[in-house]
Amino acid sequence: MNFSARDGFNLNALILSPDIEEKVLETPIVLQIHGVLGNFLARGTPRLIPPAMLKCGISTLSINTRMAFMGQIMGEGIFDDAVYDVEAAMGYLEECGYRNIFILGYSLGANLAAYCMSRVSGTNVRGLILEGCSFSLPDSQRNRYDKWQSIPSYNDIYYNARKVLGPDPYGSKSDQIVIVYRAWGASFKPLDAELFTYKTWWFMRSPEAHHTKTYKLIDKIASPILFLQGEEDYIVGEWEPRVLARIAMKGGNGDVTVKYIPGARHDCMENPEVMVKTVVDWVSSRADTAPNQALKK
């Protein structure tokens, strides 16, 4: 299906629902948000979660945000604007009549989901599932670039971005693609490099990307939160969901859970049985109508 965000950006989405006709709106539905350079058919969680949830009587709506595919390379993948995509999907589900909406953000999508839920209230969202959620995208990238001695360095990219984008980065008509070598490893091979435009980097990874610093906004989320992380995650540190959970609880959220998935790395669907059971149990316990109950009616 297709629908538009408030700024006119066209969204592609895929919905999977149990074949129970009039009862479908009573079942939980998970709005799924992919990670960086991903899409709803990408490997791992984005592709595997919807059919797994369907078998358990849970619907999913998977969207391709403006961060999908080559968004960060072609310049349209502005993190701050991508929140409109999530809000549009939430609005679509509410207009359809879904009452038990859950949001599952994977990797970058987790940070985007957290940002979205920190600025909205009064929705039918029953809970937020954050898989592989970084404490702070700018801090994570700075640490990774320093570790591998990236070329250019984090500080060099920041300096060049300020020079290219000028005093108004969002409104700037000047932008360029930047290639970062040794971003993911010590070699100059393409697998260890990454690409952005200066503008997409600025709003996703720079010191000014305040909305991607999840630790600064997680305490504003009132909905129940489930943090999921692979025990062998090599991208997000083991401590990051624990500290984020602590900040959320300190901010007044009384329903925060952290689950580590054994045998999984950054993608928790590397251990699908534990991952799916964890999500289904958590969603079922927080929905007005558990999926199996709706299926039996």
BAGUMI-299886 format. One line per 4 residues: number of its first residue (from 1); their letters; for each residue y, x, z of N, C-alpha, C. Coordinates in steps of 0.001 Angstrom, whole numbers. Layout:
BEGIN
NUM> A> Y X Z Y X Z Y X Z; ... .
END
This chain:
BEGIN
1> MNFS> -1191 845 0 0 0 0 1243 882 0; 2383 268 -291 3657 971 -325 4705 170 444; 5558 879 1174 6731 270 1777 7771 1362 1950; 8983 979 2280 10089 1937 2293 10651 2144 3691 .
5> ARDG> 11098 3373 3944 11827 3691 5173 13261 3204 5034; 13994 3241 6119 15352 2689 6127 16289 3396 5154; 16002 4678 4828 16862 5401 3882 16353 5295 2455; 15371 4423 2216 14875 4195 872 13692 5052 469 .
9> FNLN> 13257 5991 1326 12114 6832 978 10863 5966 874; 10138 6115 -246 8950 5305 -485 7731 5927 174; 7004 5106 937 5841 5575 1683 4552 5021 1086; 3558 5894 977 2209 5475 612 1383 5379 1879 .
13> ALIL> 528 4387 1968 -273 4191 3167 -1637 3616 2799; -2590 3817 3683 -3941 3307 3506 -4362 2618 4796; -4799 1361 4691 -5218 622 5875 -6711 322 5784; -7418 546 6875 -8837 201 6997 -8977 -738 8180 .
17> SPDI> -9581 -1912 7939 -9734 -2904 9000 -11134 -3489 8980; -11668 -3843 10159 -12957 -4521 10205 -12887 -5856 9470; -13979 -6269 8880 -14026 -7503 8115 -14257 -8680 9062; -13211 -9015 9849 -13337 -10127 10796 -12212 -11142 10602 .
21> EEKV> -11535 -11038 9452 -10542 -12006 9011 -9516 -12352 10088; -9560 -13593 10609 -8478 -14043 11488 -8416 -13279 12796; -9466 -12562 13175 -9468 -11835 14437 -8938 -10409 14304; -8630 -9996 13073 -8272 -8591 12871 -6998 -8209 13618 .
25> LETP> -6055 -9142 13754 -4798 -8829 14429 -4978 -8665 15933; -6114 -9102 16450 -6383 -8945 17877 -6993 -7586 18201; -7540 -6934 17181 -8179 -5641 17421 -7127 -4540 17481; -7416 -3451 18179 -6484 -2313 18178 -6354 -1731 16767 .
29> IVLQ> -5193 -1214 16453 -4983 -496 15205 -4295 822 15534; -4771 1892 14918 -4229 3234 15143 -3393 3635 13938; -2115 3881 14164 -1220 4424 13140 -1368 5934 13158; -1860 6491 12049 -2166 7912 12013 -1127 8699 11225 .
33> IHGV> -687 9821 11820 328 10671 11203 -260 12061 11012; -269 12523 9777 -873 13808 9418 -14 14994 9857; -543 16190 9660 165 17408 10019 972 17982 8865; 1439 19203 9029 2295 19860 8051 1532 20100 6748 .
37> LGNF> 2209 19873 5625 1622 20042 4294 342 19241 4108; 130 18225 4961 -1086 17424 4887 -851 16123 4146; -1818 15227 4288 -1733 13875 3770 -2878 13093 4404; -2947 11793 4154 -3957 11016 4869 -5372 11199 4320 .
41> LARG> -5524 12022 3302 -6861 12362 2819 -7169 13842 3016; -6344 14521 3813 -6583 15940 4069 -7847 16111 4905; -8343 17327 4949 -9570 17604 5697 -9383 17299 7181; -10505 17125 7857 -10469 16976 9306 -9975 15622 9766 .
45> TPRL> -9198 15629 10829 -8772 14387 11478 -8182 13362 10515; -7204 13705 9658 -6603 12667 8810 -7617 11926 7944; -8609 12631 7421 -9592 12004 6539 -10743 11356 7294; -11149 11944 8421 -12374 11520 9094 -12182 10443 10153 .
49> IPPA> -11011 10407 10778 -10792 9440 11848 -10855 7980 11372; -10208 7605 10248 -10223 6183 9874 -11627 5576 9729; -12550 6190 8960 -13892 5576 8885 -14636 5601 10216; -14392 6624 11031 -15036 6684 12349 -14534 5562 13252 .
53> MLKC> -13233 5291 13214 -12676 4194 14002 -13181 2844 13492; -13313 2721 12174 -13764 1471 11582 -15153 1082 12094; -16022 2064 12246 -17370 1806 12759 -17341 1281 14192; -16266 1575 14896 -16127 1135 16289 -15275 -117 16421 .
57> GIST> -14936 -748 15287 -14166 -1985 15321 -12674 -1793 15473; -12184 -586 15200 -10753 -284 15342 -10151 -38 13963; -9035 -707 13679 -8340 -528 12408 -7488 735 12437; -7150 1241 11255 -6222 2366 11143 -5243 2117 9997 .
61> LSIN> -4035 2588 10196 -3054 2652 9114 -2642 4116 9003; -2996 4754 7899 -2655 6166 7678 -1510 6232 6688; -466 6958 7047 704 7042 6170 907 8475 5695; 1459 8590 4493 1954 9872 4007 3450 9915 4260 .
65> TRMA> 3874 10713 5217 5306 10844 5481 5943 11756 4439; 7238 11925 4520 7932 12823 3595 7598 14291 3858; 6867 14549 4939 6405 15905 5207 5143 16235 4407; 4546 15228 3740 3258 15410 3075 3370 16318 1852 .
69> FMGQ> 2192 16803 1439 2072 17589 226 3050 18771 246; 4062 18768 -605 4966 19910 -723 6349 19599 -170; 6437 18665 781 7734 18258 1306 8549 19402 1865; 7901 20310 2616 8661 21396 3226 9033 22463 2203 .
73> IMGE> 8372 22454 1047 8668 23447 8 9712 22913 -968; 9693 21607 -1219 10601 21020 -2204 11901 20512 -1582; 11996 20540 -234 13271 20237 392 13414 18852 973; 12482 17924 673 12635 16566 1202 11965 16390 2561 .
77> GIFD> 11201 17381 3003 10482 17271 4266 11344 17600 5471; 12385 16833 5698 13270 17038 6838 12679 16319 8053; 12356 17058 9082 11690 16501 10254 12469 15330 10837; 13767 15486 10995 14578 14441 11619 14534 13133 10828 .
81> DAVY> 14398 13224 9497 14333 12024 8666 12941 11403 8666; 11918 12216 8900 10543 11711 8860 10284 10668 9941; 11110 10657 10985 10947 9638 12022 11163 8240 11443; 11978 8138 10379 12175 6836 9732 10863 6329 9128 .
85> DVEA> 10016 7260 8681 8739 6875 8081 7823 6254 9136; 7794 6871 10313 6961 6348 11396 7487 4995 11860; 8792 4895 12008 9387 3631 12437 9117 2516 11421; 9153 2849 10131 8876 1852 9088 7437 1366 9184 .
89> AMGY> 6504 2286 9446 5098 1910 9575 4883 1032 10812; 5546 1383 11915 5456 554 13126 6000 -842 12841; 7132 -904 12153 7730 -2193 11821 6834 -3023 10918; 6184 -2353 9968 5268 -3057 9069 4128 -3707 9853 .
93> LEEC> 3531 -2944 10779 2419 -3477 11569 2864 -4633 12461; 4049 -4515 13041 4555 -5590 13891 4842 -6851 13077; 5362 -6669 11865 5613 -7820 11000 4307 -8509 10606; 3253 -7710 10450 1939 -8279 10124 1364 -9058 11295 .
97> GYRN> 1828 -8758 12513 1348 -9472 13682 414 -8695 14583; 265 -7396 14332 -586 -6583 15212 70 -6448 16582; -725 -6656 17625 -206 -6604 18992 -679 -5377 19757; -1704 -4706 19244 -2289 -3566 19947 -2196 -2312 19072 .
101> IFIL> -980 -1795 18960 -727 -648 18091 -792 640 18909; -1515 1604 18383 -1568 2938 18964 -1143 3934 17883; -522 5014 18295 -110 6051 17343 -893 7327 17626; -1496 7887 16585 -2199 9161 16698 -1515 10170 15787 .
105> GYSL> -908 11178 16384 -278 12243 15619 -1108 13498 15697; -1383 14098 14540 -2189 15309 14468 -1302 16514 14155; -1361 17545 14999 -628 18798 14781 879 18504 14676; 1528 18869 13576 2951 18550 13422 3195 17056 13601 .
109> GANL> 2229 16240 13167 2363 14796 13332 2427 14376 14781; 1849 15183 15684 1936 14889 17113 3360 15070 17610; 3999 16153 17177 5394 16374 17562 6295 15290 16987; 6000 14859 15755 6782 13799 15123 6581 12473 15853 .
113> AAYC> 5341 12165 16225 5063 10927 16956 5762 10919 18310; 5740 12065 18990 6406 12161 20291 7909 11943 20151; 8509 12553 19133 9936 12371 18906 10253 10899 18643; 9424 10257 17809 9646 8849 17490 9587 7988 18749 .
117> MSRV> 8559 8181 19567 8379 7332 20750 9396 7642 21848; 10039 8797 21782 11065 9123 22777 12367 8375 22507; 12485 7772 21330 13747 7128 20963 13615 5638 20701; 12427 5068 20920 12258 3635 20698 11741 2972 21973 .
121> SGTN> 11976 1678 22078 11461 897 23204 11270 -538 22732; 10536 -1307 23517 10351 -2710 23180 9453 -2947 21987; 8508 -2039 21704 7600 -2219 20582 6237 -2688 21095; 5340 -2944 20152 3967 -3314 20501 3060 -2095 20578 .
125> VRGL> 3634 -916 20701 2837 306 20815 2257 389 22222; 933 410 22305 237 431 23590 -25 1833 24096; 29 2810 23204 -251 4163 23646 -53 5183 22541; 49 6432 22953 349 7540 22061 -723 8611 22222 .
129> ILEG> -1364 8994 21116 -2406 10020 21123 -1861 11244 20409; -1761 12357 21130 -1176 13587 20588 -2265 14646 20493; -2683 14942 19266 -3761 15901 19031 -3178 17232 18556; -3444 18299 19314 -2929 19616 18936 -1419 19667 18949 .
133> CSFS> -817 19127 20005 644 19012 20088 1261 20294 20644; 2164 20873 19896 2839 22091 20327 3902 21789 21384; 4019 22659 22342 5055 22577 23371 6434 22597 22731; 6590 23457 21715 7855 23591 20992 7565 24277 19671 .
137> LPDS> 7819 23599 18555 7551 24215 17256 8385 25476 17013; 9682 25485 17357 10448 26724 17156 9910 27891 17982; 9577 27645 19243 9060 28725 20082 7712 29226 19574; 6856 28293 19153 5546 28677 18641 5689 29567 17409 .
141> QRNR> 6602 29185 16518 6732 29980 15300 7364 31339 15585; 8357 31369 16449 8948 32661 16790 7886 33599 17368; 7059 33084 18265 6013 33921 18871 5004 34394 17840; 4647 33498 16907 3676 33874 15875 4262 34907 14931 .
145> YDKW> 5499 34745 14532 6132 35724 13639 6275 37080 14315; 6629 37057 15589 6740 38324 16324 5383 39007 16440; 4344 38213 16658 2998 38776 16811 2556 39522 15559; 2806 38928 14391 2327 39526 13141 3396 40345 12434 .
149> QSIP> 4576 40449 13054 5688 41202 12454 5989 40674 11045; 6328 39416 10995 6544 38731 9723 7677 39365 8929; 7629 39152 7633 8670 39616 6712 9091 38428 5848; 10339 37957 6014 11368 38381 6962 11023 37947 8390 .
153> SYND> 11740 38500 9340 11520 38149 10741 12119 36775 11037; 11772 36224 12182 12311 34932 12601 13835 34979 12652; 14392 36016 13246 15844 36124 13357 16504 36286 11991; 15842 37002 11077 16394 37177 9728 16438 35841 8988 .
157> IYYN> 15390 35032 9143 15382 33723 8487 16509 32858 9045; 16682 32891 10347 17737 32103 10977 19115 32533 10466; 19331 33829 10378 20610 34350 9883 20831 33919 8431; 19815 34072 7600 19943 33719 6182 20127 32218 6002 .
161> ARKV> 19435 31425 6831 19573 29972 6728 21000 29537 7056; 21576 30119 8072 22959 29786 8427 23905 30146 7286; 23629 31276 6655 24487 31728 5552 24357 30815 4338; 23142 30421 4006 22901 29592 2818 23360 28154 3042 .
165> LGPD> 23046 27580 4213 23316 26168 4461 24744 25887 4894; 25401 26887 5468 26786 26703 5862 26937 25931 7166; 28139 25431 7451 28423 24809 8755 27768 23447 8953; 27333 22814 7861 26706 21488 7963 25329 21542 7296 .
169> PYGS> 24315 22058 7996 22998 22225 7375 22423 20932 6804; 22601 19809 7503 22021 18560 7012 22686 18111 5708; 23985 18199 5655 24702 17734 4465 24837 18773 3375; 24346 19982 3606 24509 21072 2652 23803 20778 1331 .
173> KSDQ> 24473 21076 229 23883 20952 -1100 23265 22271 -1547; 23389 23263 -711 22862 24582 -1039 21563 24800 -270; 20508 25128 -996 19219 25356 -352 18401 26299 -1222; 17484 27006 -618 16633 27943 -1350 15244 27956 -718 .
177> IVIV> 14251 28287 -1540 12897 28480 -1025 12805 29850 -376; 12136 29919 755 11918 31199 1434 10420 31401 1619; 9936 32574 1242 8542 32952 1437 8469 33887 2639; 7589 33556 3573 7419 34373 4770 6048 35032 4695 .
181> YRAW> 6049 36348 4551 4805 37102 4536 4397 37458 5967; 3102 37620 6167 2550 37943 7488 2962 36889 8523; 2915 35626 8099 3250 34524 9001 2057 34114 9850; 832 34310 9307 -379 33869 9996 -1364 35001 10255 .
185> GASF> -1041 36175 9788 -1941 37305 9967 -1274 38583 9506; -1989 39689 9625 -1392 41004 9381 -1349 41401 7912; -1965 40609 7026 -2038 40993 5615 -911 40349 4816; -796 40774 3560 162 40188 2634 -518 39191 1692 .
189> KPLD> -1732 38785 2031 -2458 37822 1214 -1792 36440 1310; -1925 35636 255 -1305 34297 279 -1715 33461 1484; -2954 33623 1963 -3432 32828 3093 -2628 33096 4364; -2037 34291 4477 -1257 34641 5667 236 34393 5494 .
193> AELF> 626 33832 4342 2040 33557 4076 2325 32069 4229; 3591 31707 4320 3974 30302 4281 5323 30145 3609; 5591 28942 3122 6809 28652 2376 7552 27476 2995; 8869 27586 2969 9756 26500 3366 10943 26528 2411 .
197> TYKT> 11840 25550 2527 13207 25777 2095 13991 26060 3379; 15148 26647 3227 15927 26928 4438 16232 25642 5206; 16463 24555 4486 16816 23305 5170 15610 22730 5917; 14440 22703 5292 13275 22157 6002 12916 23041 7188 .
201> WWFM> 13074 24354 7032 12807 25271 8145 13799 25020 9285; 15041 24800 8950 16095 24627 9954 15789 23464 10890; 15341 22347 10321 15120 21157 11131 13710 21071 11705; 12849 22022 11346 11494 22017 11865 11210 23202 12783 .
205> RSPE> 11802 24358 12485 11382 25584 13156 12514 26435 13735; 13746 26119 13420 14846 26974 13870 15198 26704 15328; 16013 27567 15942 16479 27294 17312 17272 25999 17423; 17771 25493 16275 18551 24253 16269 17677 23019 16065 .
209> AHHT> 16378 23203 15908 15463 22072 15672 15096 21427 17005; 16059 20811 17643 15892 20316 19008 14872 19178 19107; 14720 18401 18046 13789 17269 18094 12337 17703 17959; 12101 18961 17631 10727 19474 17575 10373 20243 18842 .
213> KTYK> 11294 20295 19783 11023 20915 21084 10510 19805 22004; 9233 19539 21900 8653 18355 22532 8820 18357 24043; 8867 19525 24632 9027 19588 26089 10366 19015 26545; 11334 18919 25631 12642 18389 25995 12719 16872 25908 .
217> LIDK> 11718 16237 25289 11801 14787 25085 10584 14011 25585; 9517 14722 25979 8295 14033 26385 8503 13181 27640; 9492 13553 28452 9740 12783 29676 10459 11468 29412; 10831 11213 28167 11495 9958 27809 10495 8912 27306 .
221> IASP> 9222 9268 27234 8210 8364 26695 7571 7581 27840; 7642 6255 27756 7087 5405 28811 5667 4958 28510; 5272 4954 27229 3937 4491 26846 2867 5450 27363; 1637 4944 27604 524 5826 27964 332 6925 26914 .
225> ILFL> -15 8118 27373 -187 9263 26476 -1558 9881 26699; -2247 10150 25599 -3495 10917 25627 -3279 12196 24837; -3361 13338 25519 -3313 14633 24843 -4735 15064 24507; -4968 15415 23246 -6254 15928 22808 -6081 17345 22298 .
229> QGEE> -6985 18222 22688 -6912 19595 22190 -8301 20215 22152; -8590 20925 21061 -9839 21651 20964 -9861 22807 21954; -10997 23005 22604 -11105 24103 23566 -10922 25462 22900; -11165 25538 21589 -11058 26808 20877 -9852 26836 19933 .
233> DYIV> -8860 26010 20214 -7649 25958 19384 -6967 27324 19385; -6726 27853 18184 -6093 29167 18051 -4618 29051 17646; -4127 27816 17497 -2734 27594 17108 -1907 27130 18306; -2406 26165 19038 -1730 25649 20226 -2442 26195 21460 .
237> GEWE> -1672 26764 22367 -2233 27368 23560 -2847 26341 24507; -3851 26757 25238 -4549 25875 26183 -3597 25251 27196; -2543 25963 27549 -1617 25510 28576 -647 24436 28080; -447 24349 26767 637 23513 26241 483 22024 26556 .
241> PRVL> -664 21387 26309 -757 19966 26685 -676 19737 28187; -1199 20682 28977 -1137 20526 30438 304 20509 30919; 1116 21419 30394 2510 21485 30824 3283 20276 30312; 3027 19870 29073 3690 18680 28543 3332 17448 29367 .
245> ARIA> 2064 17344 29756 1632 16212 30582 2358 16206 31925; 2507 17387 32498 3186 17496 33785 4644 17047 33672; 5304 17425 32572 6701 17033 32365 6794 15521 32181; 5852 14952 31413 5860 13504 31191 5680 12749 32505 .
249> MKGG> 4765 13206 33336 4527 12532 34617 5718 12691 35551; 6336 13857 35520 7522 14076 36345 8651 13151 35920; 8668 12796 34617 9694 11886 34109 9426 10428 34426; 8273 10138 35047 7991 8775 35477 6848 8096 34761 .
253> NGDV> 6222 8769 33808 5087 8169 33101 3845 8272 33991; 3303 7126 34372 2162 7113 35285 812 7073 34612; 775 7160 33282 -491 7080 32548 -538 8188 31504; -884 9382 31954 -959 10545 31069 -2315 11211 31269 .
257> TVKY> -3028 11442 30168 -4368 12024 30219 -4444 13229 29303; -5118 14282 29746 -5355 15471 28919 -6859 15650 28771; -7325 15729 27520 -8741 15926 27246 -8921 17126 26311; -9793 18037 26715 -10137 19178 25862 -11485 18900 25205 .
261> IPGA> -11544 19070 23883 -12747 18768 23122 -13566 20044 22930; -14754 20118 23514 -15564 21334 23388 -16013 21569 21950; -16107 22851 21580 -16586 23204 20253 -15608 22928 19131; -14363 22536 19451 -13366 22229 18429 -12242 23250 18473 .
265> RHDC> -11640 23472 17322 -10480 24368 17248 -9217 23494 17211; -8357 23731 16217 -7134 22919 16148 -7455 21487 15733; -8525 21317 14990 -8945 20007 14526 -10064 19494 15427; -9765 18486 16236 -10755 17998 17194 -11940 17312 16528 .
269> MENP> -11790 16903 15252 -12910 16289 14557 -13964 17320 14147; -13804 18546 14564 -14886 19518 14435 -16006 19198 15427; -15694 18340 16397 -16702 17782 17304 -16504 16263 17289; -16936 15601 16202 -16584 14191 16003 -17108 13249 17074 .
273> EVMV> -18303 13510 17613 -18849 12569 18586 -17985 12465 19835; -17611 13645 20373 -16799 13636 21590 -15386 13138 21286; -14841 13580 20171 -13491 13170 19787 -13407 11646 19633; -14310 11077 18864 -14275 9636 18603 -14494 8842 19879 .
277> KTVV> -15468 9242 20678 -15727 8522 21936 -14515 8567 22854; -13862 9728 22936 -12683 9863 23781 -11580 8912 23339; -11320 8869 22025 -10263 8007 21498 -10621 6535 21682; -11853 6168 21330 -12263 4758 21414 -12225 4267 22855 .
281> DWVS> -12742 5057 23785 -12731 4648 25196 -11305 4482 25709; -10443 5416 25350 -9056 5381 25836 -8306 4196 25237; -8445 3991 23930 -7784 2867 23258 -8297 1537 23808; -9610 1428 23955 -10203 163 24423 -9715 -216 25809 .
285> SRAD> -9509 788 26655 -9103 502 28029 -7626 144 28145; -6864 334 27072 -5430 69 27139 -4970 -1016 26168; -5893 -1566 25411 -5567 -2663 24502 -5725 -3997 25215; -4979 -5013 24747 -5126 -6359 25306 -6537 -6889 25078 .
289> TAPN> -7078 -6575 23897 -8423 -7004 23547 -9203 -5791 23075; -10278 -5477 23747 -11110 -4343 23333 -11735 -4656 21977; -11960 -3650 21131 -12462 -3905 19778 -13772 -4668 19755; -14705 -4339 20620 -16001 -5021 20613 -15877 -6485 21023 .
293> QALK> -14917 -6785 21923 -14712 -8167 22344 -14191 -9001 21168; -13256 -8443 20428 -12698 -9166 19293 -13766 -9395 18223; -14625 -8405 18034 -15676 -8539 17024 -16666 -9628 17384; -16867 -9854 18687 -17858 -10848 19122 -17326 -12278 19071 .
297> K> -15992 -12419 19042 -15416 -13774 19103 -15744 -14569 17828 .
END
